């Protein structure tokens, strides 16, 4: 996704994440952390939801 930046002289430059290797690697790392965070969030949401506790008899053992 291209985006606008301003240089020190006020000129407008178009930079693309796919053309600049630094931005591409930074975006890849950020998306990887976001995917991991969403995965853990959905996993904890499934573990803490009462529907799973009511469905799985092993969780409700005394």
MARMI-689498 format. One record per residue (C-alpha): residue number from 1; residue in one letter; x, z, y. Coordinates in nm, 4 decimals. Layout:
<pts>
{pt NUM a {X Z Y}}
...
</pts>
This chain:
<pts>
{pt 1 x {0.0000 0.0000 0.0000}}
{pt 2 x {0.1664 -0.1075 0.3256}}
{pt 3 x {0.1710 0.1281 0.6196}}
{pt 4 x {0.2859 0.1253 0.9817}}
{pt 5 x {0.5922 0.2961 1.1243}}
{pt 6 x {0.7369 0.3030 1.4744}}
{pt 7 x {1.1088 0.2512 1.5250}}
{pt 8 x {1.3139 0.4161 1.7992}}
{pt 9 x {1.2523 0.1134 2.0243}}
{pt 10 x {0.8751 0.1279 1.9801}}
{pt 11 x {0.8586 -0.1758 1.7568}}
{pt 12 x {0.6025 -0.1767 1.4795}}
{pt 13 x {0.7413 -0.2274 1.1302}}
{pt 14 x {0.5490 -0.2847 0.8114}}
{pt 15 x {0.6873 -0.0935 0.5155}}
{pt 16 x {0.5606 -0.1327 0.1624}}
{pt 17 x {0.5940 0.1348 -0.1050}}
{pt 18 x {0.6620 -0.1335 -0.3632}}
{pt 19 x {0.9432 -0.2997 -0.1666}}
{pt 20 x {1.1396 0.0124 -0.0707}}
{pt 21 x {1.2931 0.1849 -0.3722}}
{pt 22 x {1.3070 0.5277 -0.2074}}
{pt 23 x {0.9384 0.5294 -0.1214}}
{pt 24 x {0.8515 0.3911 -0.4642}}
{pt 25 x {1.0387 0.6696 -0.6436}}
{pt 26 x {0.8962 0.9371 -0.4120}}
{pt 27 x {0.5458 0.8024 -0.4669}}
{pt 28 x {0.6019 0.7945 -0.8439}}
{pt 29 x {0.7149 1.1589 -0.8482}}
{pt 30 x {0.4232 1.2646 -0.6270}}
{pt 31 x {0.1698 1.0842 -0.8465}}
{pt 32 x {0.3264 1.2340 -1.1599}}
{pt 33 x {0.2956 1.5871 -1.0198}}
{pt 34 x {-0.0618 1.5123 -0.9140}}
{pt 35 x {-0.1513 1.3884 -1.2620}}
{pt 36 x {0.0058 1.6983 -1.4201}}
{pt 37 x {-0.1812 1.9248 -1.1800}}
{pt 38 x {-0.5136 1.7534 -1.2525}}
{pt 39 x {-0.4449 1.7723 -1.6272}}
{pt 40 x {-0.3753 2.1459 -1.6163}}
{pt 41 x {-0.6744 2.2005 -1.3881}}
{pt 42 x {-0.9097 2.0205 -1.6273}}
{pt 43 x {-0.7585 2.2048 -1.9257}}
{pt 44 x {-0.8061 2.5462 -1.7654}}
{pt 45 x {-1.1560 2.4460 -1.6562}}
{pt 46 x {-1.2423 2.3584 -2.0158}}
{pt 47 x {-1.0922 2.6831 -2.1446}}
{pt 48 x {-1.2758 2.8987 -1.8909}}
{pt 49 x {-1.6137 2.7281 -1.9038}}
{pt 50 x {-1.8896 2.9282 -2.0792}}
{pt 51 x {-2.0155 2.6173 -2.2599}}
{pt 52 x {-1.6970 2.5976 -2.4645}}
{pt 53 x {-1.7097 2.9715 -2.5377}}
{pt 54 x {-2.0703 2.9426 -2.6552}}
{pt 55 x {-1.9904 2.6380 -2.8696}}
{pt 56 x {-1.6677 2.7593 -3.0339}}
{pt 57 x {-1.7173 3.0657 -3.2574}}
{pt 58 x {-1.3419 3.1342 -3.2767}}
{pt 59 x {-1.3247 3.2272 -2.9087}}
{pt 60 x {-1.6082 3.4798 -2.9408}}
{pt 61 x {-1.4488 3.6793 -3.2220}}
{pt 62 x {-1.4327 4.0521 -3.1404}}
</pts>
